[in-house]
Amino acid sequence: MTTNATPWAVRATRKHGQTTVLYAALALSAPGEYALAQMAGWDARVAWLMPAVLSLYAAISASVAKAQKTTARALVGTPQEAEAKRRSANATWGALVALLIATAAQVAEHVLTTGATGTRAWVVIIVSAVPPLVAAHVLHIDPPMELEPAEVRETPAWVPQEAPQEPVGKPEPQLPAPPVEEPEKPILVTYREAADALDVAAETVRGWKAQGKIISYPGQGINNVLVDLRECQSVKARRSVSV
């Protein structure tokens, strides 16, 4: 009997691999930044804060830049579009500057410590830049989309209509019906993009879907599931009010 079940090792890698790589990159960056702080004269009691100031700050900046970019895409065509684009640009530049500072700190510490020159110095420079670059880039990787069956919407039962009766007297003039406003089009984003835009966990958005609070829409790929950002914002607002 053949089965298409995903192996457990692949499922575990998808679930925990991104977090593991991020922590590993930060752990590789920490010793060099700690040594650089001591080399610059910082006391050992506070030198351990340097990794948080450099690599961790660069990773957080990259995550904020991604969330701002997602929000800017979702608000295209709305009154908030210009402000969202401005914040996205500022966050992107801030993440770039933070990444350059963290990378420069790693390179400087390892070159000074090893005293490498020539070809070996380039090897030290390239390898030293890997951890902060990986820590920043891994936050831009979205997990694989999960395949979910399309929602089956119930068709309302047909209600028989009574036959219209002939008017007894003179019919009253009929006023024109008011124009029907078109419903707003949904802003379709992925679970991860909705979570980043609302500053919640992706599992929270999935929970809203499982509880029937939001509706999912099929995306372009077979594993691509999308949700309405406005609908997610409404659910989060109701949660905040209830709390």
Buried (B, 14 or more C-beta within 10 A) or exposed (E): EEEEEEEEEEEEEEEEBBEEBBEBBBEBBBEBBBBBBBEEEBEEEEBBBBBEBBBBBBBBBBBBBBBBBBBBBBBEEEEBBEEBBEBBBEBBEBBBEBBEBBBBBBBBBBBEBEEBEEEEBEEBBEEBBBBBBBBBBBBEEEEEBEEBEEEEEEEEEEEEEEEEEEEEEEEEEEEEEEEEEEEEEBBBBBBBBBBBBBEBEBEBBBBBBEEEBBBBEBBEEEEBBBBBBBBBBEBBEEEEEEE
